[in-house]
Structures are given as structure tokens and as C-alpha cells.
Amino acid sequence: MLDPSTEQGLTNIKFLVAGFNDTIQVSLLSMLFAMTIGLLIALPALSDSPVLKWINRVYVEVIRSIPVLVLLLWVYYGMPTLLDVSLNHFWAGVIALTIAESAFMAEVFRGGIQAISRGQHEAAESLGLNYWQKMRLVILPQAFRQILPPLGNQFVYILKMSSLVSVIGLSDLTRRANELVVNEYLPLEIYTFLV
């Protein structure tokens, strides 16, 4: 029961809110790391080097073709075995969602940077700015306006995909809702509240 006027209902709502906090933390960290990695992956795609462009394309196409659930399971079960490291549920979820999202973010950044006119690039070069100064001071601030709507879309996407971390045992909103369904036998009410 999710009626806040009863003690049990209030306890159940608090239980779900704690899962919501985990969901938001996983989503925000994944988005932050994916934006950073995505920008670093997008820049080689804009270079004149065919090798760098090829590396970018391979990364983006391979990562985008892997289902998020498969990547999540691989990071949680495979990565600790291969690298001899210990990963808890939370960080395995963040790493998997970051990897999955970074390829999409690379395309968002690439598109936003390519939307800036060639004249802006030439103006920055005429001022004597090197590549990194040009990007940091001229191109990226303008590109940010172009990529803001897709960034919002990607955050919604990663928030939805974060529900998959319940598969590896993270007590996020989805997992806690499933636990309540088992205890309360009210799937319609609980999943409706979850939506």
C-alpha cells in the first residue's frame, strides 16, 4: 500500500524514495562521465586524420550496437574477472551506463561542433588560437547551445536505462518497487506509482 496516511504506506513510500536516490545518483554520475568521454571521443572524428576518424567510428558503432543489459552484465561479471578488480553494484552500473552512453554523447558533441560555421573556426585561427584554445574559447561555447536539447534527451534515456541496474542487485527504484510488489501483492498500484 502506498497511502501516506497510514504507517505502512508511509514506510513503503520512504522505501521507494531511497531507491529513487540511488537511481538519480547512478544517472547523474553516468551522464557526467559519459559527457566527458563522449567529448574526448568526438574530437578525433573532427580531425583530418583518417586513422583517428576510423577509430572514432569503430568505437561509436561497436558500443552503440551492444545492448545496455549485456554491457551491464559484462561489466559486473566479466570486468572483475578479467582485470582482477572488485566492483560493487553501484560502480558497475555507473561504468556500464557510462560506456553505453559515451558513444551516443560522442555523436551529440560531433553534431553540435559540426553545426558551427566554418567562419567561426577561421576567425579563431586568425586570432592565433591553437586547436584546444579554439575549441574551449570559441567553438564549444557555441556548440553547447546546439547540443543542449539532445543532452536533455540523453539524460532522459540514461534515466530510463538506469532501471536495468536492478538486474545486478543495486537497490534502485525499480528493484525496490519489485520488492514491494512481492511483499504487498499490489503490482498495479506500485508500478503506477513508479511511472
C-alpha positions in Angstrom: 0.0 0.0 0.0 1.2 3.5 -0.9 -1.2 5.5 1.2 0.8 8.2 3.1 -1.9 8.5 5.7 -1.1 5.0 7.0 2.1 4.0 8.8 2.8 1.1 6.4 2.1 3.3 3.3 4.5 6.0 4.6 7.1 3.3 5.2 6.7 2.0 1.7 6.9 5.4 0.1 10.2 6.1 2.1 11.5 2.8 0.9 10.8 3.8 -2.8 12.3 7.3 -2.3 15.6 5.7 -1.0 15.7 3.7 -4.3 15.0 6.9 -6.2 18.1 8.5 -4.7 20.2 5.6 -6.0 18.6 5.9 -9.4 19.4 9.6 -9.6 23.0 9.2 -8.4 23.7 6.4 -10.9 22.1 8.5 -13.7 23.9 11.8 -12.9 27.3 10.2 -12.5 26.9 8.2 -15.7 25.8 11.3 -17.6 28.7 13.3 -16.3 31.3 10.7 -17.1 29.6 9.9 -20.5 29.7 13.6 -21.4 33.4 13.8 -20.6 34.3 10.6 -22.5 31.9 11.5 -25.3 33.6 14.8 -25.9 37.0 13.2 -26.0 35.8 10.6 -28.5 34.1 13.2 -30.6 37.1 15.4 -31.2 39.1 12.8 -33.2 36.1 12.4 -35.5 36.6 16.1 -36.5 40.2 15.8 -37.3 41.8 15.4 -40.7 43.4 12.1 -39.8 41.6 9.1 -41.4 43.0 6.8 -38.7 41.5 8.9 -35.9 38.2 9.1 -37.7 38.2 5.4 -38.2 38.9 4.7 -34.5 36.1 7.0 -33.6 33.7 5.3 -36.0 34.6 1.8 -34.7 34.1 2.8 -31.1 30.8 4.6 -31.7 29.4 1.8 -33.9 30.5 -1.1 -31.7 29.4 0.4 -28.4 26.0 1.6 -29.8 25.4 -1.9 -31.1 25.8 -3.6 -27.7 22.6 -3.9 -25.7 22.8 -2.0 -22.4 21.8 -5.0 -20.4 24.5 -7.2 -22.0 27.1 -4.4 -21.3 25.9 -4.1 -17.7 26.2 -7.9 -17.1 29.6 -7.9 -18.8 30.9 -5.1 -16.6 29.5 -6.6 -13.5 30.6 -10.2 -14.0 33.4 -10.0 -16.7 35.4 -7.0 -15.8 36.3 -8.1 -12.2 37.4 -11.5 -13.6 39.5 -10.1 -16.4 41.0 -7.1 -14.6 41.1 -8.8 -11.1 39.3 -5.9 -9.5 36.3 -5.7 -7.2 33.2 -3.8 -8.3 30.2 -3.1 -6.3 26.7 -2.9 -7.8 26.7 0.9 -7.9 30.0 1.4 -9.7 29.4 -1.5 -12.1 26.1 0.3 -13.0 27.8 3.6 -13.4 30.6 2.2 -15.6 28.3 0.2 -17.8 25.9 3.2 -18.4 28.8 5.5 -18.9 30.3 3.3 -21.6 26.9 2.8 -23.3 26.1 6.5 -23.2 29.5 7.8 -24.2 29.1 6.6 -27.8 25.8 8.5 -28.1 27.3 11.6 -26.4 30.2 11.5 -28.9 27.6 11.8 -31.7 25.8 14.6 -30.0 29.0 16.5 -29.5 30.2 15.8 -33.0 26.9 17.0 -34.5 26.9 20.2 -32.3 30.5 21.1 -33.2 29.9 20.4 -36.9 26.9 22.8 -36.8 29.2 25.7 -36.0 30.0 27.5 -39.3 33.5 27.3 -40.8 33.8 31.0 -40.4 34.0 30.7 -36.7 36.8 28.2 -37.0 38.7 30.5 -39.4 38.1 33.5 -37.1 39.6 31.7 -34.1 42.6 30.6 -36.2 43.1 34.2 -37.4 43.4 35.2 -33.8 46.3 32.8 -33.4 44.4 30.4 -31.1 45.7 26.8 -31.1 43.3 23.9 -31.5 42.5 23.5 -27.8 42.1 27.2 -27.3 39.8 27.4 -30.3 37.7 24.6 -29.0 37.5 25.8 -25.4 37.0 29.5 -26.1 35.1 29.7 -29.4 33.6 26.5 -30.7 32.4 24.6 -27.7 30.5 27.5 -26.1 28.6 28.0 -29.3 28.1 24.3 -29.8 26.7 24.0 -26.3 23.5 25.8 -27.4 23.2 23.3 -30.3 23.7 20.2 -28.1 21.5 21.3 -25.1 18.3 19.7 -26.4 19.9 16.4 -27.3 21.7 16.4 -23.9 18.3 16.6 -22.2 17.1 13.7 -24.3 20.1 11.6 -23.5 19.6 12.3 -19.8 16.1 11.0 -20.0 17.4 8.0 -21.9 20.0 7.2 -19.3 17.5 7.7 -16.5 15.3 5.0 -18.2 18.2 2.7 -18.8 19.3 3.0 -15.1 16.3 0.7 -14.3 18.5 -2.1 -15.6 20.9 -1.9 -12.7 18.3 -3.6 -10.6 19.3 -6.8 -12.5 22.8 -6.8 -10.9 21.4 -6.1 -7.4 21.5 -2.4 -7.0 18.6 -1.3 -4.8 17.4 1.4 -7.2 13.8 2.5 -7.7 12.9 -0.4 -9.9 14.3 -3.1 -7.6 12.6 -1.6 -4.6 9.3 -1.4 -6.5 9.7 -5.1 -7.3 10.4 -5.9 -3.7 7.2 -4.0 -2.6 5.2 -5.9 -5.2 6.4 -9.2 -3.7 5.5 -8.1 -0.2 2.3 -6.1 -0.8 0.8 -8.0 -3.8 -0.2 -4.7 -5.4 1.6 -4.7 -8.7 -0.8 -2.3 -10.5 -0.7 0.4 -7.8 3.1 0.1 -7.1 4.1 0.2 -10.8 1.7 3.0 -11.5 3.3 5.0 -8.7 6.7 4.1 -10.2 5.7 5.6 -13.5 
